[in-house]
Amino acid sequence: MTKAELIEDIAKRADLDRALARRALEATIEAVTAALKTGQEVRLVGFGSFTPVSRPAGLARNPRTGAQVRRKACRTVRFRIGEGLKSAVN
């Protein structure tokens, strides 16, 4: 599902016009991004949680060539699925 398809689905389910659904989705994404940037965990009960994590620098392996490459330290986000979403998918 693309962002445009998601906006269309939100508009239908919430009985909103597409412009309002787009603004709501973009505001949600901005709020989640801002919280993760400050190091906060974002929990959506029944859906899952987004947790910011720091990965240390180290060595990684290129899966295509098998060559070792240096990986820089970085921050990333992990998603842990919630029980409601897990049971809906399974």
Biopython code that builds the backbone (N, CA, C, O; Angstrom):
import numpy as np
from Bio.PDB.StructureBuilder import StructureBuilder

atoms = [
    (1, "MET", "N", (0.846, -1.169, 0.000)),
    (1, "MET", "CA", (0.000, 0.000, 0.000)),
    (1, "MET", "C", (0.894, 1.236, 0.000)),
    (1, "MET", "O", (1.817, 1.348, 0.807)),
    (2, "THR", "N", (0.614, 2.146, -0.900)),
    (2, "THR", "CA", (1.374, 3.385, -0.976)),
    (2, "THR", "C", (0.759, 4.437, -0.058)),
    (2, "THR", "O", (-0.327, 4.248, 0.489)),
    (3, "LYS", "N", (1.472, 5.546, 0.098)),
    (3, "LYS", "CA", (0.954, 6.627, 0.932)),
    (3, "LYS", "C", (-0.358, 7.161, 0.360)),
    (3, "LYS", "O", (-1.287, 7.451, 1.114)),
    (4, "ALA", "N", (-0.445, 7.292, -0.947)),
    (4, "ALA", "CA", (-1.678, 7.776, -1.582)),
    (4, "ALA", "C", (-2.844, 6.813, -1.342)),
    (4, "ALA", "O", (-3.969, 7.240, -1.087)),
    (5, "GLU", "N", (-2.566, 5.528, -1.425)),
    (5, "GLU", "CA", (-3.620, 4.532, -1.162)),
    (5, "GLU", "C", (-4.038, 4.571, 0.301)),
    (5, "GLU", "O", (-5.220, 4.425, 0.610)),
    (6, "LEU", "N", (-3.090, 4.765, 1.196)),
    (6, "LEU", "CA", (-3.402, 4.863, 2.621)),
    (6, "LEU", "C", (-4.271, 6.084, 2.897)),
    (6, "LEU", "O", (-5.231, 5.997, 3.662)),
    (7, "ILE", "N", (-3.952, 7.205, 2.292)),
    (7, "ILE", "CA", (-4.760, 8.419, 2.459)),
    (7, "ILE", "C", (-6.179, 8.181, 1.963)),
    (7, "ILE", "O", (-7.144, 8.580, 2.615)),
    (8, "GLU", "N", (-6.304, 7.542, 0.828)),
    (8, "GLU", "CA", (-7.635, 7.235, 0.277)),
    (8, "GLU", "C", (-8.423, 6.330, 1.226)),
    (8, "GLU", "O", (-9.615, 6.548, 1.442)),
    (9, "ASP", "N", (-7.768, 5.325, 1.788)),
    (9, "ASP", "CA", (-8.426, 4.409, 2.714)),
    (9, "ASP", "C", (-8.843, 5.120, 4.001)),
    (9, "ASP", "O", (-9.939, 4.892, 4.512)),
    (10, "ILE", "N", (-7.968, 5.982, 4.522)),
    (10, "ILE", "CA", (-8.304, 6.749, 5.727)),
    (10, "ILE", "C", (-9.510, 7.645, 5.449)),
    (10, "ILE", "O", (-10.417, 7.745, 6.276)),
    (11, "ALA", "N", (-9.519, 8.290, 4.294)),
    (11, "ALA", "CA", (-10.632, 9.174, 3.934)),
    (11, "ALA", "C", (-11.952, 8.418, 3.897)),
    (11, "ALA", "O", (-12.969, 8.912, 4.385)),
    (12, "LYS", "N", (-11.936, 7.231, 3.323)),
    (12, "LYS", "CA", (-13.164, 6.419, 3.246)),
    (12, "LYS", "C", (-13.611, 5.944, 4.631)),
    (12, "LYS", "O", (-14.784, 6.059, 4.984)),
    (13, "ARG", "N", (-12.672, 5.413, 5.407)),
    (13, "ARG", "CA", (-13.030, 4.845, 6.715)),
    (13, "ARG", "C", (-13.472, 5.897, 7.723)),
    (13, "ARG", "O", (-14.335, 5.627, 8.558)),
    (14, "ALA", "N", (-12.893, 7.092, 7.657)),
    (14, "ALA", "CA", (-13.213, 8.141, 8.632)),
    (14, "ALA", "C", (-14.219, 9.148, 8.076)),
    (14, "ALA", "O", (-14.554, 10.126, 8.744)),
    (15, "ASP", "N", (-14.698, 8.911, 6.861)),
    (15, "ASP", "CA", (-15.654, 9.796, 6.213)),
    (15, "ASP", "C", (-15.119, 11.234, 6.165)),
    (15, "ASP", "O", (-15.782, 12.182, 6.586)),
    (16, "LEU", "N", (-13.899, 11.358, 5.638)),
    (16, "LEU", "CA", (-13.217, 12.650, 5.495)),
    (16, "LEU", "C", (-12.920, 12.892, 4.022)),
    (16, "LEU", "O", (-12.899, 11.956, 3.223)),
    (17, "ASP", "N", (-12.691, 14.154, 3.668)),
    (17, "ASP", "CA", (-12.208, 14.382, 2.313)),
    (17, "ASP", "C", (-10.719, 14.049, 2.275)),
    (17, "ASP", "O", (-10.062, 13.976, 3.313)),
    (18, "ARG", "N", (-10.195, 13.848, 1.068)),
    (18, "ARG", "CA", (-8.809, 13.393, 0.939)),
    (18, "ARG", "C", (-7.811, 14.408, 1.468)),
    (18, "ARG", "O", (-6.781, 14.019, 2.019)),
    (19, "ALA", "N", (-8.085, 15.693, 1.317)),
    (19, "ALA", "CA", (-7.152, 16.717, 1.799)),
    (19, "ALA", "C", (-7.026, 16.663, 3.318)),
    (19, "ALA", "O", (-5.926, 16.798, 3.853)),
    (20, "LEU", "N", (-8.128, 16.470, 4.005)),
    (20, "LEU", "CA", (-8.096, 16.384, 5.468)),
    (20, "LEU", "C", (-7.422, 15.089, 5.918)),
    (20, "LEU", "O", (-6.677, 15.085, 6.898)),
    (21, "ALA", "N", (-7.680, 14.001, 5.212)),
    (21, "ALA", "CA", (-7.032, 12.724, 5.536)),
    (21, "ALA", "C", (-5.525, 12.828, 5.333)),
    (21, "ALA", "O", (-4.752, 12.292, 6.127)),
    (22, "ARG", "N", (-5.104, 13.519, 4.268)),
    (22, "ARG", "CA", (-3.669, 13.702, 4.008)),
    (22, "ARG", "C", (-3.016, 14.504, 5.131)),
    (22, "ARG", "O", (-1.942, 14.142, 5.611)),
    (23, "ARG", "N", (-3.663, 15.592, 5.552)),
    (23, "ARG", "CA", (-3.118, 16.418, 6.643)),
    (23, "ARG", "C", (-3.041, 15.633, 7.946)),
    (23, "ARG", "O", (-2.081, 15.773, 8.704)),
    (24, "ALA", "N", (-4.055, 14.805, 8.206)),
    (24, "ALA", "CA", (-4.050, 13.998, 9.435)),
    (24, "ALA", "C", (-2.911, 12.990, 9.421)),
    (24, "ALA", "O", (-2.216, 12.820, 10.422)),
    (25, "LEU", "N", (-2.716, 12.318, 8.284)),
    (25, "LEU", "CA", (-1.632, 11.341, 8.183)),
    (25, "LEU", "C", (-0.273, 12.020, 8.295)),
    (25, "LEU", "O", (0.605, 11.526, 9.004)),
    (26, "GLU", "N", (-0.088, 13.141, 7.609)),
    (26, "GLU", "CA", (1.190, 13.842, 7.674)),
    (26, "GLU", "C", (1.472, 14.381, 9.077)),
    (26, "GLU", "O", (2.621, 14.376, 9.518)),
    (27, "ALA", "N", (0.438, 14.842, 9.779)),
    (27, "ALA", "CA", (0.619, 15.311, 11.159)),
    (27, "ALA", "C", (1.016, 14.152, 12.066)),
    (27, "ALA", "O", (1.850, 14.316, 12.956)),
    (28, "THR", "N", (0.430, 12.993, 11.846)),
    (28, "THR", "CA", (0.775, 11.801, 12.631)),
    (28, "THR", "C", (2.224, 11.408, 12.396)),
    (28, "THR", "O", (2.957, 11.130, 13.346)),
    (29, "ILE", "N", (2.638, 11.383, 11.142)),
    (29, "ILE", "CA", (4.021, 11.025, 10.809)),
    (29, "ILE", "C", (4.992, 12.026, 11.419)),
    (29, "ILE", "O", (6.028, 11.634, 11.957)),
    (30, "GLU", "N", (4.667, 13.321, 11.342)),
    (30, "GLU", "CA", (5.536, 14.351, 11.927)),
    (30, "GLU", "C", (5.636, 14.208, 13.440)),
    (30, "GLU", "O", (6.715, 14.386, 14.004)),
    (31, "ALA", "N", (4.532, 13.889, 14.105)),
    (31, "ALA", "CA", (4.542, 13.734, 15.564)),
    (31, "ALA", "C", (5.380, 12.523, 15.974)),
    (31, "ALA", "O", (6.149, 12.595, 16.933)),
    (32, "VAL", "N", (5.236, 11.423, 15.258)),
    (32, "VAL", "CA", (6.017, 10.216, 15.564)),
    (32, "VAL", "C", (7.500, 10.489, 15.318)),
    (32, "VAL", "O", (8.344, 10.106, 16.128)),
    (33, "THR", "N", (7.819, 11.145, 14.209)),
    (33, "THR", "CA", (9.210, 11.465, 13.884)),
    (33, "THR", "C", (9.829, 12.364, 14.941)),
    (33, "THR", "O", (10.957, 12.127, 15.375)),
    (34, "ALA", "N", (9.103, 13.392, 15.359)),
    (34, "ALA", "CA", (9.620, 14.323, 16.372)),
    (34, "ALA", "C", (9.888, 13.610, 17.690)),
    (34, "ALA", "O", (10.904, 13.863, 18.337)),
    (35, "ALA", "N", (8.987, 12.722, 18.092)),
    (35, "ALA", "CA", (9.190, 11.983, 19.336)),
    (35, "ALA", "C", (10.410, 11.072, 19.246)),
    (35, "ALA", "O", (11.196, 10.999, 20.190)),
    (36, "LEU", "N", (10.575, 10.384, 18.133)),
    (36, "LEU", "CA", (11.714, 9.481, 17.967)),
    (36, "LEU", "C", (13.026, 10.250, 17.910)),
    (36, "LEU", "O", (14.045, 9.765, 18.402)),
    (37, "LYS", "N", (13.019, 11.435, 17.320)),
    (37, "LYS", "CA", (14.237, 12.264, 17.264)),
    (37, "LYS", "C", (14.711, 12.650, 18.653)),
    (37, "LYS", "O", (15.914, 12.768, 18.886)),
    (38, "THR", "N", (13.777, 12.848, 19.585)),
    (38, "THR", "CA", (14.156, 13.224, 20.951)),
    (38, "THR", "C", (14.441, 12.006, 21.822)),
    (38, "THR", "O", (14.729, 12.148, 23.010)),
    (39, "GLY", "N", (14.362, 10.802, 21.236)),
    (39, "GLY", "CA", (14.678, 9.591, 21.983)),
    (39, "GLY", "C", (13.502, 8.961, 22.690)),
    (39, "GLY", "O", (13.689, 8.030, 23.473)),
    (40, "GLN", "N", (12.297, 9.435, 22.440)),
    (40, "GLN", "CA", (11.115, 8.864, 23.089)),
    (40, "GLN", "C", (10.605, 7.655, 22.307)),
    (40, "GLN", "O", (10.710, 7.598, 21.082)),
    (41, "GLU", "N", (10.060, 6.703, 23.033)),
    (41, "GLU", "CA", (9.403, 5.556, 22.423)),
    (41, "GLU", "C", (7.964, 5.954, 22.105)),
    (41, "GLU", "O", (7.329, 6.667, 22.882)),
    (42, "VAL", "N", (7.452, 5.495, 20.969)),
    (42, "VAL", "CA", (6.071, 5.767, 20.573)),
    (42, "VAL", "C", (5.304, 4.455, 20.628)),
    (42, "VAL", "O", (5.595, 3.524, 19.878)),
    (43, "ARG", "N", (4.316, 4.386, 21.525)),
    (43, "ARG", "CA", (3.502, 3.171, 21.685)),
    (43, "ARG", "C", (2.091, 3.418, 21.209)),
    (43, "ARG", "O", (1.427, 4.357, 21.648)),
    (44, "LEU", "N", (1.641, 2.576, 20.316)),
    (44, "LEU", "CA", (0.266, 2.594, 19.847)),
    (44, "LEU", "C", (-0.344, 1.260, 20.282)),
    (44, "LEU", "O", (-0.148, 0.233, 19.632)),
    (45, "VAL", "N", (-1.076, 1.292, 21.375)),
    (45, "VAL", "CA", (-1.592, 0.066, 21.992)),
    (45, "VAL", "C", (-2.415, -0.710, 20.972)),
    (45, "VAL", "O", (-3.300, -0.166, 20.312)),
    (46, "GLY", "N", (-2.098, -1.993, 20.863)),
    (46, "GLY", "CA", (-2.777, -2.871, 19.928)),
    (46, "GLY", "C", (-2.129, -2.897, 18.558)),
    (46, "GLY", "O", (-2.328, -3.847, 17.800)),
    (47, "PHE", "N", (-1.357, -1.871, 18.227)),
    (47, "PHE", "CA", (-0.682, -1.812, 16.928)),
    (47, "PHE", "C", (0.787, -2.180, 17.070)),
    (47, "PHE", "O", (1.262, -3.100, 16.404)),
    (48, "GLY", "N", (1.517, -1.466, 17.939)),
    (48, "GLY", "CA", (2.924, -1.760, 18.151)),
    (48, "GLY", "C", (3.645, -0.559, 18.717)),
    (48, "GLY", "O", (3.027, 0.463, 19.017)),
    (49, "SER", "N", (4.961, -0.682, 18.863)),
    (49, "SER", "CA", (5.754, 0.408, 19.407)),
    (49, "SER", "C", (7.003, 0.622, 18.557)),
    (49, "SER", "O", (7.616, -0.324, 18.063)),
    (50, "PHE", "N", (7.357, 1.893, 18.404)),
    (50, "PHE", "CA", (8.553, 2.311, 17.698)),
    (50, "PHE", "C", (9.560, 2.747, 18.748)),
    (50, "PHE", "O", (9.249, 3.588, 19.592)),
    (51, "THR", "N", (10.764, 2.187, 18.708)),
    (51, "THR", "CA", (11.785, 2.480, 19.700)),
    (51, "THR", "C", (13.063, 2.950, 19.014)),
    (51, "THR", "O", (13.592, 2.244, 18.156)),
    (52, "PRO", "N", (13.572, 4.140, 19.381)),
    (52, "PRO", "CA", (14.847, 4.581, 18.802)),
    (52, "PRO", "C", (15.999, 3.811, 19.440)),
    (52, "PRO", "O", (16.022, 3.608, 20.654)),
    (53, "VAL", "N", (16.944, 3.388, 18.624)),
    (53, "VAL", "CA", (18.114, 2.649, 19.122)),
    (53, "VAL", "C", (19.379, 3.197, 18.464)),
    (53, "VAL", "O", (19.336, 3.734, 17.357)),
    (54, "SER", "N", (20.487, 3.056, 19.154)),
    (54, "SER", "CA", (21.785, 3.453, 18.611)),
    (54, "SER", "C", (22.558, 2.199, 18.238)),
    (54, "SER", "O", (22.694, 1.276, 19.041)),
    (55, "ARG", "N", (23.061, 2.177, 17.013)),
    (55, "ARG", "CA", (23.881, 1.053, 16.576)),
    (55, "ARG", "C", (25.335, 1.481, 16.596)),
    (55, "ARG", "O", (25.678, 2.524, 16.038)),
    (56, "PRO", "N", (26.191, 0.701, 17.223)),
    (56, "PRO", "CA", (27.603, 1.066, 17.261)),
    (56, "PRO", "C", (28.275, 0.827, 15.907)),
    (56, "PRO", "O", (27.768, 0.079, 15.071)),
    (57, "ALA", "N", (29.406, 1.462, 15.712)),
    (57, "ALA", "CA", (30.199, 1.218, 14.509)),
    (57, "ALA", "C", (30.739, -0.202, 14.580)),
    (57, "ALA", "O", (30.908, -0.756, 15.666)),
    (58, "GLY", "N", (31.002, -0.772, 13.449)),
    (58, "GLY", "CA", (31.536, -2.124, 13.448)),
    (58, "GLY", "C", (31.763, -2.621, 12.041)),
    (58, "GLY", "O", (31.766, -1.844, 11.086)),
    (59, "LEU", "N", (31.951, -3.901, 11.923)),
    (59, "LEU", "CA", (32.158, -4.513, 10.629)),
    (59, "LEU", "C", (30.878, -5.221, 10.200)),
    (59, "LEU", "O", (30.194, -5.851, 11.006)),
    (60, "ALA", "N", (30.576, -5.103, 8.922)),
    (60, "ALA", "CA", (29.433, -5.796, 8.336)),
    (60, "ALA", "C", (29.941, -6.542, 7.111)),
    (60, "ALA", "O", (31.072, -6.339, 6.668)),
    (61, "ARG", "N", (29.113, -7.385, 6.585)),
    (61, "ARG", "CA", (29.506, -8.168, 5.417)),
    (61, "ARG", "C", (28.573, -7.853, 4.266)),
    (61, "ARG", "O", (27.351, -7.871, 4.415)),
    (62, "ASN", "N", (29.165, -7.563, 3.110)),
    (62, "ASN", "CA", (28.381, -7.358, 1.899)),
    (62, "ASN", "C", (27.840, -8.722, 1.477)),
    (62, "ASN", "O", (28.624, -9.616, 1.160)),
    (63, "PRO", "N", (26.506, -8.904, 1.464)),
    (63, "PRO", "CA", (25.955, -10.226, 1.163)),
    (63, "PRO", "C", (26.222, -10.686, -0.273)),
    (63, "PRO", "O", (26.248, -11.887, -0.544)),
    (64, "ARG", "N", (26.415, -9.756, -1.173)),
    (64, "ARG", "CA", (26.643, -10.125, -2.574)),
    (64, "ARG", "C", (28.062, -10.607, -2.803)),
    (64, "ARG", "O", (28.279, -11.612, -3.481)),
    (65, "THR", "N", (29.044, -9.885, -2.232)),
    (65, "THR", "CA", (30.446, -10.225, -2.485)),
    (65, "THR", "C", (31.100, -10.970, -1.334)),
    (65, "THR", "O", (32.116, -11.638, -1.525)),
    (66, "GLY", "N", (30.529, -10.861, -0.143)),
    (66, "GLY", "CA", (31.126, -11.481, 1.023)),
    (66, "GLY", "C", (32.227, -10.638, 1.648)),
    (66, "GLY", "O", (32.807, -11.029, 2.660)),
    (67, "ALA", "N", (32.520, -9.483, 1.053)),
    (67, "ALA", "CA", (33.592, -8.625, 1.561)),
    (67, "ALA", "C", (33.138, -7.917, 2.835)),
    (67, "ALA", "O", (31.970, -7.559, 2.980)),
    (68, "GLN", "N", (34.083, -7.723, 3.752)),
    (68, "GLN", "CA", (33.771, -6.994, 4.975)),
    (68, "GLN", "C", (33.868, -5.503, 4.701)),
    (68, "GLN", "O", (34.781, -5.036, 4.019)),
    (69, "VAL", "N", (32.904, -4.762, 5.250)),
    (69, "VAL", "CA", (32.899, -3.310, 5.106)),
    (69, "VAL", "C", (32.704, -2.693, 6.480)),
    (69, "VAL", "O", (32.110, -3.304, 7.368)),
    (70, "ARG", "N", (33.211, -1.472, 6.648)),
    (70, "ARG", "CA", (33.024, -0.762, 7.911)),
    (70, "ARG", "C", (31.647, -0.116, 7.914)),
    (70, "ARG", "O", (31.213, 0.476, 6.926)),
    (71, "ARG", "N", (30.972, -0.246, 9.051)),
    (71, "ARG", "CA", (29.655, 0.363, 9.234)),
    (71, "ARG", "C", (29.797, 1.482, 10.252)),
    (71, "ARG", "O", (30.335, 1.270, 11.338)),
    (72, "LYS", "N", (29.317, 2.670, 9.907)),
    (72, "LYS", "CA", (29.382, 3.803, 10.822)),
    (72, "LYS", "C", (28.347, 3.633, 11.934)),
    (72, "LYS", "O", (27.341, 2.945, 11.762)),
    (73, "ALA", "N", (28.606, 4.262, 13.061)),
    (73, "ALA", "CA", (27.616, 4.295, 14.140)),
    (73, "ALA", "C", (26.436, 5.141, 13.661)),
    (73, "ALA", "O", (26.626, 6.149, 12.980)),
    (74, "CYS", "N", (25.236, 4.733, 14.015)),
    (74, "CYS", "CA", (24.064, 5.495, 13.589)),
    (74, "CYS", "C", (22.904, 5.233, 14.546)),
    (74, "CYS", "O", (22.944, 4.334, 15.386)),
    (75, "ARG", "N", (21.893, 6.041, 14.386)),
    (75, "ARG", "CA", (20.655, 5.839, 15.142)),
    (75, "ARG", "C", (19.610, 5.313, 14.171)),
    (75, "ARG", "O", (19.550, 5.740, 13.018)),
    (76, "THR", "N", (18.794, 4.389, 14.640)),
    (76, "THR", "CA", (17.750, 3.814, 13.812)),
    (76, "THR", "C", (16.519, 3.569, 14.676)),
    (76, "THR", "O", (16.515, 3.902, 15.861)),
    (77, "VAL", "N", (15.497, 3.002, 14.102)),
    (77, "VAL", "CA", (14.251, 2.759, 14.819)),
    (77, "VAL", "C", (13.881, 1.290, 14.665)),
    (77, "VAL", "O", (13.996, 0.715, 13.583)),
    (78, "ARG", "N", (13.438, 0.701, 15.758)),
    (78, "ARG", "CA", (12.938, -0.681, 15.723)),
    (78, "ARG", "C", (11.446, -0.661, 15.988)),
    (78, "ARG", "O", (10.951, 0.155, 16.765)),
    (79, "PHE", "N", (10.739, -1.563, 15.340)),
    (79, "PHE", "CA", (9.298, -1.681, 15.526)),
    (79, "PHE", "C", (9.003, -3.032, 16.152)),
    (79, "PHE", "O", (9.476, -4.064, 15.676)),
    (80, "ARG", "N", (8.219, -3.019, 17.219)),
    (80, "ARG", "CA", (7.785, -4.263, 17.856)),
    (80, "ARG", "C", (6.271, -4.335, 17.690)),
    (80, "ARG", "O", (5.552, -3.430, 18.113)),
    (81, "ILE", "N", (5.800, -5.394, 17.085)),
    (81, "ILE", "CA", (4.392, -5.542, 16.764)),
    (81, "ILE", "C", (3.555, -5.738, 18.039)),
    (81, "ILE", "O", (3.982, -6.413, 18.976)),
    (82, "GLY", "N", (2.361, -5.140, 18.057)),
    (82, "GLY", "CA", (1.459, -5.289, 19.183)),
    (82, "GLY", "C", (0.581, -6.519, 19.024)),
    (82, "GLY", "O", (0.459, -7.066, 17.929)),
    (83, "GLU", "N", (-0.028, -6.948, 20.114)),
    (83, "GLU", "CA", (-0.836, -8.168, 20.100)),
    (83, "GLU", "C", (-2.026, -8.060, 19.152)),
    (83, "GLU", "O", (-2.347, -9.026, 18.460)),
    (84, "GLY", "N", (-2.686, -6.902, 19.106)),
    (84, "GLY", "CA", (-3.846, -6.735, 18.230)),
    (84, "GLY", "C", (-3.485, -6.890, 16.774)),
    (84, "GLY", "O", (-4.191, -7.574, 16.032)),
    (85, "LEU", "N", (-2.396, -6.267, 16.345)),
    (85, "LEU", "CA", (-1.949, -6.375, 14.960)),
    (85, "LEU", "C", (-1.461, -7.784, 14.674)),
    (85, "LEU", "O", (-1.722, -8.329, 13.601)),
    (86, "LYS", "N", (-0.759, -8.371, 15.617)),
    (86, "LYS", "CA", (-0.221, -9.727, 15.437)),
    (86, "LYS", "C", (-1.345, -10.735, 15.221)),
    (86, "LYS", "O", (-1.264, -11.589, 14.339)),
    (87, "SER", "N", (-2.397, -10.626, 16.039)),
    (87, "SER", "CA", (-3.510, -11.573, 15.883)),
    (87, "SER", "C", (-4.315, -11.290, 14.616)),
    (87, "SER", "O", (-4.881, -12.216, 14.034)),
    (88, "ALA", "N", (-4.379, -10.027, 14.175)),
    (88, "ALA", "CA", (-5.104, -9.701, 12.941)),
    (88, "ALA", "C", (-4.376, -10.232, 11.707)),
    (88, "ALA", "O", (-5.011, -10.658, 10.743)),
    (89, "VAL", "N", (-3.036, -10.204, 11.741)),
    (89, "VAL", "CA", (-2.255, -10.674, 10.606)),
    (89, "VAL", "C", (-2.212, -12.191, 10.546)),
    (89, "VAL", "O", (-2.219, -12.778, 9.464)),
    (90, "ASN", "N", (-2.167, -12.821, 11.705)),
    (90, "ASN", "CA", (-2.096, -14.294, 11.737)),
    (90, "ASN", "C", (-3.445, -14.846, 11.705)),
    (90, "ASN", "O", (-3.613, -16.065, 11.724)),
]
sb = StructureBuilder()
sb.init_structure("model")
sb.init_model(0)
sb.init_chain("A")
sb.init_seg("    ")
for serial, (resi, resn, name, xyz) in enumerate(atoms, 1):
    if name == "N":
        sb.init_residue(resn, " ", resi, " ")
    sb.init_atom(name, np.array(xyz, "f"), 0.0, 1.0, " ", f" {name:<3s}", serial, name[0])
structure = sb.get_structure()
